Amino acid sequence: MANMSEYSELVIVGSGPAGLTCAIYTARSGLSPVLLVGQAPGGQLINTDTIENYPGFKSIPGYELMMNMLSQAEELGTQFIYQSLERIERGEGNRFRLSLSSAEQIVARTVVIATGATHRRLNVPGEEEFSNKGVSWCATCDGPMYRGKTVAVVGGGNTAVMEAIFLTNFAEHVFLIHRRDSLRAEKYLQDKLFSNDKIEVVWNSEIVQISGNERLNSVLLRSVIDNSERALALLGLFVAVGTTPSSGFVSDLVETDGDGYIIARDTKTSCAGVFAAGDIVSGSLKQAVFAAGQGALVSKYVEEYLGAR
Ligand code: NAP
């Protein structure tokens, strides 16, 4: 771990593709960024089995892609601090005071929030055991592995419906498991879903157990109507029950939407000097390449902001 910096022109919070791309760009511009890694480096992708939609790599393990980004940022002079951010406050002279999990503090002129969001879990037995062994949170990333197979998506929002439709490009049969008798997804998506022969909606059902051997092979469903249970055989389960933004430490400083995502226009938040990039931004595409693109964009605005002062 690098020595704690007491003052920095730029502190980047989060070590996913947005934060690391911002570090690479700003380090190349000579800014000496400090990057708060959090508890573990690499963001959500560190746990992604294989990434097949990042340009330049036909297929790359998420761990390898993120380690490449980390070492690139480090070689260029980024200072990594393996701690989490507890709080950001306005300091004197248009500066910000960041309190870390160790209780140490950094003063910064600009802050880039790139802490992303975490996928909500079902919190049922078997979910952790079969995570990345059949249980996935990203159809775009893992869907192509299920060509000709039977899979299921759980959830009733836009993401679940879009993922179910997307999965029909590969899977032979797609169950959409939802705990109610109506979807919250937008109507145009529902129309597409209901007209797709490969999709079968399982209404009023909750998953209570995820089972398998080496990999997932079935889920146990319980009816919310009469509590009856039945097993459903499938090889892939895509959990799409919403996401939780990691923005608690900054919500009183910048404007957020009703779900806690940061509202940012061209990465600029409602607080001058505080920027946001990647999945933490309200309305973001939630794809690694998009987050990396925002990491590049935010570096331009940080440099502009610092140059103008
Ligand atoms: P969401 O809208 O919050 O939907 C989550 C779904 O998961 C809901 O149907 C919910 O059921 C269900 N759910 C939650 N917890 C569950 C649990 N423990 N077990 C089973 N089911 C559970 O999340 P999202 O679909 O990820 O969308 C997030 C936001 O992004 C939304 O505002 C959405 O409109 C937006 N989005 C937009 C697009 C687009 O193209 N316009 C695409 C994707 C996402 P209930 O319905 O019963 O609550």
Residues whose N, C-alpha, C, O or C-beta is under 5 A from the ligand:
A	BS01	NAP	R121 L122 G155 G156 G157 N158 T159 A160 R179 R180 R184 A240 V241 G242 T243
